[in-house]
Amino acid sequence: QAEGSQAAPGVFKGKKSKAVAKTGGLDQYDIMLALGIPDEEIPKFTDPTYWLEYFPPLAIQDMKRFGAAVDWRRTFITTDLNPYFDSFVQWHFQKLKAKYLANGKRQTIFSMTTQQ
């Protein structure tokens, strides 16, 4: 692109990726250290279920400090590790697909500028 010319609206030519821009160039290990996670705890995060054990109590603690009025007896994890919730999500997607994505067709937005 010529010097001084503008890119089409919605087309960005940043030098950093979104991940680098959000993290300041830190890797995941360093981010976890910056969050105050002890060094000996970090290897446990290779197990995806450990994330679900570690972070929800911290989120509840933060919400309580924030003053959120929540009935904590009614909380649950919204992943496929909760078979009841996972079944609901599958049922809901099937209903949406049948109503809005019938015959494999869906509404799309096409940009003439970016050809996408």
BELLIN-V225904 format. One record per helix or strand. SS is the DSSP state (hx for helix, st for strand). FROM is the first residue (numbers start at 1). TO is the last residue. If there is no record, write none. Layout:
SS&FROM&TO ; SS&FROM&TO
This chain:
hx&18&23 ; hx&28&34 ; hx&39&46 ; hx&48&66 ; hx&72&74 ; hx&83&100 ; hx&102&104
